[in-house]
Amino acid sequence: MPTDERTREFDAFYRGTAPRVVRLVHATTGNLALAQECTQEAYARAWTDWGRVRAHDDPLAWVRTVARRLAISEWRKERNRQDAHRRSPSPVAVGAPGPDHVDVVTALRGLPDDIREAMVLFYVGDLSVEAIAAETGSPPGTVKARLHRGRRRLAPLLAPHDTVTATREDDHDPR
Protein backbone atom coordinates (compact mmCIF):
# COMPACT_ATOMS: atom_id res chain seq x y z
CA MET A 1 0.00 0.00 0.00
CA PRO A 2 1.47 3.41 -0.94
CA THR A 3 2.44 5.65 1.97
CA ASP A 4 -0.13 8.38 1.18
CA GLU A 5 -2.95 5.86 1.01
CA ARG A 6 -1.75 4.18 4.20
CA THR A 7 -1.64 7.56 5.95
CA ARG A 8 -5.14 8.55 4.75
CA GLU A 9 -6.57 5.20 5.81
CA PHE A 10 -5.04 5.40 9.29
CA ASP A 11 -6.05 9.05 9.73
CA ALA A 12 -9.67 8.22 8.87
CA PHE A 13 -9.57 5.26 11.29
CA TYR A 14 -8.10 7.45 14.03
CA ARG A 15 -10.53 10.35 13.56
CA GLY A 16 -13.52 8.02 13.42
CA THR A 17 -12.67 5.88 16.45
CA ALA A 18 -10.37 7.72 18.89
CA PRO A 19 -13.13 9.61 20.78
CA ARG A 20 -14.92 6.31 21.49
CA VAL A 21 -11.73 4.73 22.83
CA VAL A 22 -11.05 7.74 25.07
CA ARG A 23 -14.62 7.57 26.43
CA LEU A 24 -14.31 3.82 27.05
CA VAL A 25 -10.98 4.08 28.89
CA HIS A 26 -12.16 7.16 30.79
CA ALA A 27 -15.27 5.30 31.97
CA THR A 28 -13.08 2.37 32.97
CA THR A 29 -10.46 4.36 34.88
CA GLY A 30 -12.31 7.49 35.92
CA ASN A 31 -9.24 9.46 34.87
CA LEU A 32 -9.59 11.50 31.66
CA ALA A 33 -5.89 12.40 31.41
CA LEU A 34 -4.90 8.75 31.75
CA ALA A 35 -7.54 7.75 29.20
CA GLN A 36 -6.23 10.28 26.69
CA GLU A 37 -2.61 9.27 27.28
CA CYS A 38 -3.29 5.53 26.95
CA THR A 39 -5.48 6.02 23.88
CA GLN A 40 -2.79 8.11 22.22
CA GLU A 41 -0.16 5.45 22.98
CA ALA A 42 -2.42 2.69 21.64
CA TYR A 43 -2.93 4.56 18.35
CA ALA A 44 0.82 5.29 18.12
CA ARG A 45 1.48 1.56 18.42
CA ALA A 46 -1.23 0.82 15.86
CA TRP A 47 0.35 3.27 13.42
CA THR A 48 3.79 1.73 13.89
CA ASP A 49 2.42 -1.69 12.92
CA TRP A 50 -0.54 -0.57 10.82
CA GLY A 51 -0.02 -3.22 8.15
CA ARG A 52 -0.59 -5.99 10.70
CA VAL A 53 -3.23 -4.16 12.79
CA ARG A 54 -5.40 -3.26 9.78
CA ALA A 55 -5.44 -6.93 8.79
CA HIS A 56 -7.23 -7.84 12.05
CA ASP A 57 -10.92 -8.65 11.87
CA ASP A 58 -11.51 -5.60 14.07
CA PRO A 59 -8.61 -3.11 14.26
CA LEU A 60 -10.64 -1.03 16.73
CA ALA A 61 -10.79 -3.99 19.12
CA TRP A 62 -7.00 -4.21 18.92
CA VAL A 63 -6.64 -0.51 19.80
CA ARG A 64 -9.23 -0.71 22.60
CA THR A 65 -7.44 -3.71 24.10
CA VAL A 66 -4.05 -2.00 23.99
CA ALA A 67 -5.44 1.22 25.48
CA ARG A 68 -7.22 -0.66 28.29
CA ARG A 69 -4.13 -2.75 29.08
CA LEU A 70 -1.97 0.37 29.21
CA ALA A 71 -4.45 2.00 31.57
CA ILE A 72 -4.60 -1.08 33.79
CA SER A 73 -0.82 -1.19 33.90
CA GLU A 74 -0.70 2.46 34.98
CA TRP A 75 -3.41 1.78 37.54
CA ARG A 76 -1.36 -1.04 39.03
CA LYS A 77 1.80 1.05 39.13
CA GLU A 78 -0.05 3.85 40.90
CA ARG A 79 -1.68 1.45 43.35
CA ASN A 80 1.71 -0.13 44.10
CA ARG A 81 3.22 3.34 44.66
CA GLN A 82 0.40 4.22 47.05
CA ASP A 83 0.70 0.88 48.89
CA ALA A 84 4.45 1.33 49.23
CA HIS A 85 3.93 4.86 50.50
CA ARG A 86 1.40 3.67 53.09
CA ARG A 87 3.70 0.86 54.24
CA SER A 88 6.77 3.04 54.53
CA PRO A 89 7.55 4.48 57.93
CA SER A 90 6.99 8.13 58.60
CA PRO A 91 9.85 10.18 57.30
CA VAL A 92 12.53 11.09 59.77
CA ALA A 93 12.54 14.78 60.52
CA VAL A 94 15.66 16.27 59.05
CA GLY A 95 16.71 19.71 60.15
CA ALA A 96 18.04 22.40 57.93
CA PRO A 97 21.54 21.77 56.66
CA GLY A 98 24.26 23.23 58.85
CA PRO A 99 26.72 25.84 57.61
CA ASP A 100 29.43 23.19 57.12
CA HIS A 101 27.16 21.14 54.88
CA VAL A 102 26.25 24.21 52.85
CA ASP A 103 29.94 25.11 52.49
CA VAL A 104 30.84 21.60 51.31
CA VAL A 105 28.00 21.46 48.78
CA THR A 106 28.88 24.92 47.50
CA ALA A 107 32.54 23.93 47.12
CA LEU A 108 31.59 20.67 45.37
CA ARG A 109 29.53 22.57 42.81
CA GLY A 110 32.73 24.24 41.67
CA LEU A 111 34.34 20.94 40.70
CA PRO A 112 34.10 19.32 37.27
CA ASP A 113 31.36 16.68 37.14
CA ASP A 114 33.65 13.64 37.05
CA ILE A 115 35.69 14.83 40.05
CA ARG A 116 32.59 15.83 42.02
CA GLU A 117 31.00 12.44 41.34
CA ALA A 118 34.10 10.59 42.61
CA MET A 119 34.33 12.80 45.72
CA VAL A 120 30.67 12.36 46.62
CA LEU A 121 30.68 8.59 46.04
CA PHE A 122 33.82 8.21 48.15
CA TYR A 123 33.15 10.61 51.03
CA VAL A 124 29.36 10.74 51.17
CA GLY A 125 28.46 7.36 49.68
CA ASP A 126 31.32 5.64 51.52
CA LEU A 127 32.22 3.59 48.43
CA SER A 128 35.67 2.15 47.87
CA VAL A 129 37.83 3.21 44.94
CA GLU A 130 37.08 -0.15 43.31
CA ALA A 131 33.33 0.25 43.78
CA ILE A 132 33.45 3.76 42.32
CA ALA A 133 35.44 2.46 39.36
CA ALA A 134 32.87 -0.27 38.73
CA GLU A 135 29.93 2.12 39.10
CA THR A 136 31.34 4.85 36.87
CA GLY A 137 33.13 2.63 34.36
CA SER A 138 36.45 4.34 35.09
CA PRO A 139 39.75 2.62 35.88
CA PRO A 140 40.71 2.65 39.61
CA GLY A 141 43.74 4.82 38.82
CA THR A 142 41.48 7.44 37.25
CA VAL A 143 39.23 7.41 40.32
CA LYS A 144 42.28 7.89 42.58
CA ALA A 145 43.48 10.78 40.41
CA ARG A 146 40.04 12.40 40.55
CA LEU A 147 39.95 12.06 44.33
CA HIS A 148 43.44 13.58 44.58
CA ARG A 149 42.51 16.51 42.33
CA GLY A 150 39.26 17.00 44.21
CA ARG A 151 40.97 17.09 47.61
CA ARG A 152 43.58 19.49 46.29
CA ARG A 153 40.93 21.84 44.85
CA LEU A 154 38.64 21.67 47.89
CA ALA A 155 41.31 22.11 50.58
CA PRO A 156 41.70 25.89 50.26
CA LEU A 157 37.93 26.35 49.94
CA LEU A 158 37.09 24.35 53.05
CA ALA A 159 40.00 25.21 55.34
CA PRO A 160 39.22 27.49 58.28
CA HIS A 161 39.79 31.12 57.30
CA ASP A 162 42.60 31.62 59.86
CA THR A 163 44.51 28.62 58.48
CA VAL A 164 44.32 29.90 54.91
CA THR A 165 45.42 33.39 55.97
CA ALA A 166 48.31 32.02 58.07
CA THR A 167 49.43 29.74 55.25
CA ARG A 168 49.39 32.57 52.75
CA GLU A 169 51.37 34.80 55.12
CA ASP A 170 53.90 31.99 55.79
CA ASP A 171 54.38 31.56 52.05
CA HIS A 172 55.52 35.15 51.77
CA ASP A 173 57.67 35.21 54.92
CA PRO A 174 61.01 36.78 53.91
CA ARG A 175 63.06 34.80 56.52
Secondary structure as the mmCIF struct_conf table of DSSP 4:
data_model
#
loop_
_struct_conf.conf_type_id
_struct_conf.id
_struct_conf.beg_label_comp_id
_struct_conf.beg_label_asym_id
_struct_conf.beg_label_seq_id
_struct_conf.end_label_comp_id
_struct_conf.end_label_asym_id
_struct_conf.end_label_seq_id
HELX_RH_AL_P HELX_RH_AL_P1 THR A 3 THR A 29
BEND BEND1 GLY A 30 GLY A 30
HELX_RH_AL_P HELX_RH_AL_P2 LEU A 32 THR A 48
TURN_TY1_P TURN_TY1_P1 ASP A 49 ASP A 49
HELX_RH_AL_P HELX_RH_AL_P3 TRP A 50 VAL A 53
TURN_TY1_P TURN_TY1_P2 ARG A 54 ALA A 55
BEND BEND2 HIS A 56 ASP A 57
HELX_RH_AL_P HELX_RH_AL_P4 PRO A 59 ARG A 87
BEND BEND3 SER A 88 SER A 88
HELX_LH_PP_P HELX_LH_PP_P1 PRO A 89 ALA A 93
HELX_LH_PP_P HELX_LH_PP_P2 ALA A 96 GLY A 98
HELX_RH_AL_P HELX_RH_AL_P5 PRO A 99 ARG A 109
TURN_TY1_P TURN_TY1_P3 GLY A 110 GLY A 110
BEND BEND4 LEU A 111 LEU A 111
HELX_RH_AL_P HELX_RH_AL_P6 ASP A 113 MET A 119
HELX_RH_PI_P HELX_RH_PI_P1 VAL A 120 VAL A 124
BEND BEND5 GLY A 125 GLY A 125
HELX_RH_AL_P HELX_RH_AL_P7 VAL A 129 THR A 136
TURN_TY1_P TURN_TY1_P4 GLY A 137 GLY A 137
HELX_RH_AL_P HELX_RH_AL_P8 PRO A 140 LEU A 158
BEND BEND6 ALA A 159 ALA A 159
HELX_RH_AL_P HELX_RH_AL_P9 HIS A 161 ASP A 171
TURN_TY1_P TURN_TY1_P5 HIS A 172 HIS A 172
#
